[in-house]
Amino acid sequence: MNIDSPNKYGKATEEKIQRFESMIGCELPIEYRNYLAKYNGGKPIPSNFDLENEEGLTLHTMNSLSFDGKYYDHAWTYETFKGRIPKQLLPFGDDPGGNQICIGLKGKYKGKVYFWDHEEDNLIFKFKGVSLVAESFNEFIDGLYEYIDLNETEIDRILRTRDFDVLERLLENGHDIEQENEYGRTLIEEASISANAEFINFLYEKGAELRESIALAEQNAKFFEEHKPIVELLGNLKRI
């Protein structure tokens, strides 16, 4: 396994780690603490993992101790999801859809890795959307792999790889720009979810209807700063 862009936002010094531990009210599990001290975020490659009933999920972003209030900042993520994610868990990364990958902090959860599905968010039954991923952080990292979906459609592959040239050829060959995928979303709606401005502009110029694109982008922008420009872009397109 390789770590892409380690320490991109500076080293996680002992002072920073202790400052964050003071904020969350407990010590970080040792395996994750060691990872932060060495890499402070970064992007593990490969980056796919499985749940009990779903395979090929993607670790998109790993949080960093930057204390700059950005979407990748551990302190920002902690404050953003406090009260939504069970207090026994700490989000340390996310998938492309904004679901959180968490490390257990206390009791029987400590040191284990969990997946929190934001679509199952429940203020009363907080563990409703939580699934166990690995018994330890090292087990999670060591188990990441490259997922190859033999049933992946060409459209899904284009969106995943952001292959603009193939998308352009596909539309030139008659693909319906308003065709819905299995989730009932069109190309431009999926591009809005993944914050792909280039695809959005291209598809809109080709006549794609915005449909629920703005609402989908606004939902992600509540939690991820990188999606805010997409909301602005879609708003500008709507006014044209």
C-alpha positions, -999 to 999 in steps of 0.1 A, spaced: 0 0 0 11 35 -8 0 68 7 -5 96 -18 1 132 -6 12 124 30 14 155 53 -1 177 26 -13 201 52 18 199 75 30 173 100 8 162 128 31 171 157 27 158 192 14 192 202 -13 191 175 -23 155 184 -26 164 221 -46 195 212 -71 174 192 -73 148 220 -81 176 244 -109 187 221 -125 153 218 -119 144 255 -99 112 251 -68 97 236 -68 85 201 -65 47 196 -27 40 192 -28 26 157 -46 56 143 -25 80 164 6 65 149 -8 69 114 -16 105 120 19 112 133 34 96 102 11 107 74 -14 132 87 -41 124 62 -30 114 27 -48 90 4 -41 53 8 -37 35 -26 -55 12 -32 -86 26 -15 -115 2 -17 -131 -18 11 -162 -39 18 -192 -40 41 -210 -72 51 -236 -66 24 -218 -43 0 -185 -44 -18 -162 -19 -35 -168 11 -14 -141 38 -17 -121 57 9 -121 92 -6 -105 116 19 -85 111 51 -88 139 76 -57 159 87 -48 178 118 -46 212 101 -69 233 123 -77 256 94 -115 250 93 -115 232 59 -135 201 50 -105 179 54 -96 192 89 -102 168 118 -114 195 141 -139 208 115 -152 173 108 -155 165 145 -176 197 151 -197 192 120 -208 157 128 -209 160 166 -244 151 177 -251 131 145 -225 104 146 -225 84 179 -202 100 204 -182 67 207 -170 72 172 -147 97 155 -149 103 117 -115 101 101 -124 98 64 -152 97 40 -165 81 8 -174 101 -24 -210 103 -12 -202 120 21 -206 89 43 -181 88 71 -155 62 80 -149 63 118 -126 50 145 -141 38 178 -129 59 208 -144 43 239 -155 11 254 -162 -19 232 -159 3 201 -123 15 208 -99 10 180 -124 -6 156 -133 9 123 -170 17 113 -189 30 83 -216 56 90 -243 60 63 -256 96 63 -288 85 46 -296 64 77 -289 93 100 -312 90 130 -311 114 160 -327 88 183 -312 55 171 -277 68 164 -262 34 155 -289 27 129 -266 36 100 -234 23 115 -216 -9 102 -185 -26 114 -157 -25 88 -126 -38 106 -115 -49 141 -86 -25 141 -73 5 121 -43 -14 108 -66 -42 97 -87 -17 78 -57 0 61 -40 -34 53 -72 -47 38 -78 -19 13 -78 -32 -22 -85 -22 -58 -121 -31 -67 -130 -43 -102 -167 -44 -108 -174 -67 -137 -210 -54 -138 -199 -17 -139 -216 1 -168 -197 23 -192 -215 54 -177 -205 44 -142 -169 39 -153 -168 73 -170 -181 90 -139 -158 72 -116 -127 78 -137 -138 113 -150 -130 102 -185 -142 133 -204 -131 121 -239 -151 89 -236 -181 108 -224 -180 131 -254 -177 102 -278 -206 84 -261 -229 113 -265 -218 118 -301 -228 82 -308 -264 88 -296 -264 81 -259 -295 97 -242 -283 125 -220 -314 121 -198 -310 84 -193 -314 74 -156 -292 50 -137 -303 24 -112 -308 52 -86 -330 73 -109 -302 99 -115 -291 114 -148 -255 121 -158 -256 157 -147 -271 148 -113 -243 122 -108 -217 148 -119 -232 172 -93 -229 147 -65 -192 140 -74 -185 178 -77 -173 174 -114 -176 210 -127 -162 201 -161 -188 174 -167 -216 197 -155 -207 225 -179 -203 201 -208 -236 182 -202 -255 215 -197 -241 228 -230 -253 196 -246 -289 202 -233 -290 183 -201 -318 194 -177 -306 202 -142 -335 183 -125 -324 177 -89 -288 187 -94 -289 218 -72 -306 200 -43 -281 171 -45 -251 195 -46 -265 216 -17 -268 185 5 -232 177 0 -221 213 4 -235 213 40 -206 190 50 -179 195 23 -165 228 13 -153 215 -20 -190 212 -31 -199 248 -25 -185 260 -59 -207 234 -75 -238 249 -59 -228 283 -72 -221 269 -107 -255 252 -109 -272 283 -96 -256 303 -123 -266 278 -150 -302 278 -137 -304 316 -142 -291 315 -178 
